[in-house]
Amino acid sequence: MAGMKTRGSATVYVALAVLALVWGYTWVTIKIATESASPLFVASARLSAATLILFVVLALTRRSLAPTPFVPTLVLGLLQTSGWTLLQTIAVSQGGAGKSAMLGYTMPFWAALLAWPFLGERITRLRWVALALAAAGLAFVVAPLEQSGLRADALAVLAGVSWGASAVYAKRLRAKYDVDLLALTAWQLLWGTIPLVVLTLLLPAPIHWNASFIAAMAFMSVGGGALGWFLWMFILSRLPAGVAGIASLATPVVGVSAAAIQLREIPSAGELIGMVLIVVALVVNAVSTPPRSPTMQAEALVGE
């Protein structure tokens, strides 16, 4: 029995490592894909594939395919799927993949700030320390304030804000409605993907089909989408959300490292200092989050 438990524990940490690699490398594949197609097409195509996969999973697992409450799910989809994914993709296309990954992962701080007025969650002293470290890190990362780089940085931060707002809204939604997490994720993906597909059809742009583009799209849809979701659900079923959340902080680090190796996006000294401060702030924030924190539970809805 002890041996089985050890193997089970080892498996979940292997899953965490694989998930960090998959979701971290997804930022690089976004950069590769947007060199051959518009960010709008890349975002809508990867989301369409992920939505289809999740509904297939719902059917295969014999879960209900009944829609979750429409208006709340639509709002969640616009924040989490439309907002986060489109802003993330445009930010990467205009700036650096690694830098955008780090700025996008400031999401927990925006979630904490929004949870204060909307959920009544008090910000502890330790979380104020984390927020101060994050603010200092952001200042280092976005300096110097060059117009082209600043636009991409602002979009990446706004992506994190949209992600954080979706986490807070998901908490309120799940407090009011008894909905299955997987079903809610599938339906919010659907409602959030439809506007992007419509915009893609209304604003067509040239697509340069090549092997690297196809491989990047396949990785984002199947690896970052389907595989990433399955691994995250498995991890949450084996570990407390707080532990899983801390471990998932490796994702932006992988994104920065992969971008440096493959895309030659080498952070400057100032950017590196800022990124380290943000990672430290994320760890402090995660440590200060109670195991059953509603905000942390809501964050289980997110992806790469």
C-alpha positions as CSV (number, residue, x, y, z in Angstrom):
1,M,0.0,0.0,0.0
2,A,2.9,2.4,0.9
3,G,4.5,1.7,-2.5
4,M,1.2,2.4,-4.3
5,K,0.8,5.7,-2.4
6,T,4.4,6.7,-3.3
7,R,3.8,5.9,-7.0
8,G,0.5,7.9,-6.9
9,S,2.3,10.9,-5.3
10,A,5.1,10.7,-7.9
11,T,2.5,10.6,-10.7
12,V,0.8,13.8,-9.7
13,Y,4.1,15.7,-9.5
14,V,5.1,14.3,-12.9
15,A,1.7,15.6,-14.2
16,L,2.5,19.0,-12.7
17,A,5.9,19.1,-14.4
18,V,4.3,18.1,-17.8
19,L,1.6,20.7,-17.3
20,A,4.1,23.5,-16.6
21,L,6.0,22.5,-19.7
22,V,2.9,22.3,-21.9
23,W,1.3,25.5,-20.7
24,G,4.6,27.4,-20.6
25,Y,5.6,26.4,-24.1
26,T,2.1,27.4,-25.4
27,W,3.3,31.0,-25.2
28,V,6.0,30.3,-27.7
29,T,3.6,28.5,-30.0
30,I,1.3,31.5,-29.9
31,K,4.3,33.7,-31.2
32,I,5.0,31.2,-33.9
33,A,1.4,30.9,-35.0
34,T,0.8,34.7,-35.1
35,E,3.7,35.1,-37.5
36,S,1.6,33.2,-40.1
37,A,-1.9,34.3,-39.2
38,S,-3.8,37.1,-37.5
39,P,-4.1,37.0,-33.7
40,L,-7.8,36.9,-34.1
41,F,-7.7,33.8,-36.3
42,V,-5.2,32.1,-34.0
43,A,-7.3,32.8,-30.9
44,S,-10.6,31.7,-32.5
45,A,-9.2,28.6,-34.1
46,R,-7.5,27.3,-31.0
47,L,-10.6,28.0,-28.9
48,S,-12.9,26.3,-31.4
49,A,-10.8,23.1,-31.2
50,A,-10.7,23.2,-27.4
51,T,-14.4,23.8,-27.2
52,L,-15.1,20.8,-29.5
53,I,-12.8,18.6,-27.5
54,L,-14.4,19.6,-24.1
55,F,-17.9,18.8,-25.4
56,V,-16.7,15.4,-26.6
57,V,-15.2,14.8,-23.2
58,L,-18.6,15.7,-21.6
59,A,-20.3,13.2,-23.9
60,L,-17.8,10.4,-23.3
61,T,-17.9,10.9,-19.5
62,R,-21.8,10.8,-19.7
63,R,-22.1,14.2,-18.1
64,S,-25.1,16.4,-18.8
65,L,-24.9,18.4,-22.0
66,A,-27.6,20.8,-20.7
67,P,-26.5,24.4,-20.9
68,T,-25.5,26.2,-17.7
69,P,-27.3,29.5,-16.9
70,F,-27.0,31.5,-20.1
71,V,-26.3,35.1,-19.0
72,P,-23.8,34.3,-16.2
73,T,-22.0,31.8,-18.3
74,L,-21.9,34.3,-21.2
75,V,-20.3,37.0,-19.0
76,L,-17.8,34.4,-17.7
77,G,-17.0,33.4,-21.3
78,L,-16.5,37.0,-22.4
79,L,-14.1,37.6,-19.6
80,Q,-12.2,34.3,-19.4
81,T,-12.3,33.0,-23.0
82,S,-12.8,36.1,-25.3
83,G,-11.0,38.7,-23.2
84,W,-8.1,36.6,-21.8
85,T,-7.3,34.7,-25.0
86,L,-7.6,37.5,-27.5
87,L,-5.6,40.0,-25.4
88,Q,-3.0,37.3,-24.6
89,T,-2.6,36.5,-28.3
90,I,-2.4,40.1,-29.5
91,A,0.1,40.9,-26.7
92,V,2.4,38.0,-27.8
93,S,2.1,38.9,-31.5
94,Q,3.2,42.5,-30.7
95,G,5.7,41.8,-28.0
96,G,7.7,39.0,-26.5
97,A,6.2,35.6,-25.6
98,G,8.1,35.3,-22.4
99,K,7.5,38.8,-21.2
100,S,3.8,38.5,-22.0
101,A,3.6,35.2,-20.1
102,M,5.0,36.8,-17.0
103,L,2.8,39.9,-17.2
104,G,-0.3,37.8,-17.9
105,Y,0.4,35.7,-14.9
106,T,-0.1,38.8,-12.6
107,M,-3.7,37.6,-12.7
108,P,-3.8,36.5,-9.0
109,F,-3.1,40.1,-7.9
110,W,-5.9,41.5,-9.9
111,A,-8.2,38.7,-8.6
112,A,-7.2,39.6,-5.0
113,L,-7.9,43.3,-5.6
114,L,-11.2,42.6,-7.3
115,A,-12.2,40.0,-4.7
116,W,-11.9,42.7,-2.0
117,P,-14.9,44.9,-3.0
118,F,-16.9,42.2,-4.9
119,L,-16.5,39.2,-2.7
120,G,-15.6,40.8,0.6
121,E,-12.3,39.0,0.8
122,R,-10.0,40.9,3.1
123,I,-6.4,41.5,1.8
124,T,-4.1,40.2,4.5
125,R,-0.7,41.9,5.4
126,L,1.1,39.1,3.5
127,R,-0.9,39.7,0.4
128,W,-0.2,43.5,0.6
129,V,3.5,42.5,0.6
130,A,2.9,40.3,-2.5
131,L,1.1,43.2,-4.2
132,A,3.9,45.6,-3.4
133,L,6.5,43.1,-4.8
134,A,4.3,42.6,-7.9
135,A,4.0,46.4,-8.5
136,A,7.8,46.8,-8.2
137,G,8.2,43.8,-10.6
138,L,5.8,45.3,-13.1
139,A,7.7,48.6,-13.0
140,F,11.0,46.8,-13.8
141,V,9.5,44.7,-16.6
142,V,7.8,47.5,-18.5
143,A,10.7,50.0,-18.3
144,P,11.9,51.7,-20.4
145,L,8.5,53.0,-21.6
146,E,8.9,52.5,-25.4
147,Q,5.6,53.1,-27.2
148,S,5.6,49.8,-29.2
149,G,6.7,47.7,-26.3
150,L,4.4,49.5,-23.9
151,R,1.3,48.6,-26.0
152,A,2.1,44.9,-25.9
153,D,2.9,45.1,-22.2
154,A,-0.4,46.9,-21.5
155,L,-2.3,44.2,-23.4
156,A,-0.7,41.4,-21.5
157,V,-1.5,43.1,-18.2
158,L,-5.1,43.7,-19.4
159,A,-5.3,40.0,-20.2
160,G,-4.3,39.2,-16.6
161,V,-7.0,41.7,-15.4
162,S,-9.6,40.0,-17.6
163,W,-8.5,36.6,-16.2
164,G,-8.6,37.8,-12.7
165,A,-12.1,39.3,-13.1
166,S,-13.3,36.0,-14.5
167,A,-12.0,34.2,-11.5
168,V,-13.9,36.5,-9.1
169,Y,-17.0,36.3,-11.3
170,A,-16.8,32.5,-11.4
171,K,-16.8,32.4,-7.6
172,R,-20.0,34.4,-7.5
173,L,-21.6,32.3,-10.3
174,R,-20.8,29.0,-8.6
175,A,-22.0,30.3,-5.2
176,K,-25.4,31.1,-6.8
177,Y,-25.7,28.1,-9.2
178,D,-24.9,24.4,-8.6
179,V,-23.1,23.7,-11.8
180,D,-20.6,21.0,-12.8
181,L,-17.1,22.6,-13.3
182,L,-16.3,20.8,-16.5
183,A,-19.8,21.6,-18.0
184,L,-19.4,25.3,-16.9
185,T,-15.9,25.4,-18.6
186,A,-17.2,23.9,-21.8
187,W,-20.2,26.2,-22.1
188,Q,-18.3,29.4,-21.2
189,L,-15.7,28.3,-23.8
190,L,-18.5,28.0,-26.4
191,W,-20.1,31.4,-25.6
192,G,-16.7,33.1,-25.4
193,T,-15.5,31.6,-28.7
194,I,-18.5,32.5,-30.8
195,P,-17.8,36.3,-30.8
196,L,-14.2,35.7,-31.9
197,V,-15.3,33.4,-34.7
198,V,-17.8,36.0,-35.9
199,L,-15.1,38.7,-35.8
200,T,-12.7,36.4,-37.7
201,L,-15.3,35.9,-40.5
202,L,-16.0,39.6,-40.6
203,L,-12.4,40.6,-40.6
204,P,-10.6,38.0,-42.8
205,A,-6.8,38.1,-43.0
206,P,-4.3,36.2,-45.0
207,I,-3.1,32.9,-43.5
208,H,0.3,31.4,-44.6
209,W,-0.1,27.7,-44.2
210,N,3.2,26.0,-43.4
211,A,4.5,23.2,-41.2
212,S,5.4,25.4,-38.3
213,F,2.1,27.1,-38.2
214,I,0.1,23.9,-38.4
215,A,2.3,22.3,-35.7
216,A,1.9,25.4,-33.4
217,M,-1.9,25.4,-33.8
218,A,-2.1,21.6,-33.1
219,F,0.0,22.0,-30.0
220,M,-2.1,24.9,-28.7
221,S,-5.4,23.1,-29.4
222,V,-4.5,19.5,-28.3
223,G,-1.6,20.0,-26.0
224,G,-2.3,23.3,-24.3
225,G,-6.1,22.7,-24.5
226,A,-7.1,19.1,-24.2
227,L,-4.0,17.6,-22.5
228,G,-3.6,20.6,-20.3
229,W,-7.1,20.5,-19.0
230,F,-7.0,16.8,-18.3
231,L,-3.7,17.2,-16.4
232,W,-5.1,20.1,-14.4
233,M,-8.2,18.2,-13.4
234,F,-6.1,15.2,-12.4
235,I,-3.8,17.4,-10.3
236,L,-6.7,19.1,-8.5
237,S,-8.2,15.7,-7.7
238,R,-4.9,14.7,-6.0
239,L,-3.6,17.9,-4.4
240,P,-5.1,20.8,-2.5
241,A,-5.9,23.8,-4.8
242,G,-3.3,25.9,-2.9
243,V,-0.5,23.4,-3.5
244,A,-1.4,23.0,-7.1
245,G,-1.6,26.8,-7.5
246,I,1.9,27.3,-6.1
247,A,3.3,24.6,-8.4
248,S,1.6,26.0,-11.5
249,L,3.7,29.2,-11.0
250,A,6.4,27.3,-12.9
251,T,4.3,28.0,-16.1
252,P,5.4,31.6,-16.7
253,V,9.0,30.6,-15.8
254,V,8.9,27.9,-18.5
255,G,7.4,30.5,-20.9
256,V,10.3,32.9,-20.3
257,S,12.9,30.2,-20.6
258,A,11.4,28.6,-23.7
259,A,11.2,32.0,-25.4
260,A,14.8,32.8,-24.5
261,I,16.0,29.4,-26.0
262,Q,13.9,29.2,-29.1
263,L,12.9,32.7,-30.0
264,R,16.1,34.4,-28.6
265,E,14.0,36.7,-26.4
266,I,16.7,37.4,-23.8
267,P,15.4,39.5,-20.9
268,S,17.3,42.6,-20.0
269,A,18.8,42.9,-16.5
270,G,15.9,45.1,-15.5
271,E,13.3,42.8,-17.0
272,L,14.9,39.8,-15.3
273,I,14.8,41.6,-11.9
274,G,11.2,42.4,-12.5
275,M,10.3,38.8,-13.4
276,V,12.0,37.5,-10.3
277,L,10.1,40.0,-8.2
278,I,6.8,38.9,-9.8
279,V,7.5,35.2,-9.2
280,V,8.4,35.9,-5.6
281,A,5.2,37.9,-5.3
282,L,3.2,35.0,-6.8
283,V,4.7,32.6,-4.3
284,V,3.9,34.9,-1.4
285,N,0.4,35.5,-2.6
286,A,-0.2,31.7,-3.0
287,V,1.2,31.0,0.4
288,S,-1.1,33.6,2.0
289,T,-4.2,32.0,0.3
290,P,-6.1,29.7,2.6
291,P,-6.5,26.1,1.3
292,R,-10.2,26.6,0.6
293,S,-10.0,30.2,-0.6
294,P,-12.9,30.8,-3.0
295,T,-10.7,32.8,-5.2
296,M,-8.2,30.0,-5.5
297,Q,-11.0,27.6,-6.3
298,A,-12.2,29.9,-9.0
299,E,-8.8,30.0,-10.5
300,A,-9.1,26.3,-11.1
301,L,-11.1,27.3,-14.1
302,V,-8.2,28.8,-16.0
303,G,-5.8,27.5,-18.5
304,E,-2.5,28.5,-19.9
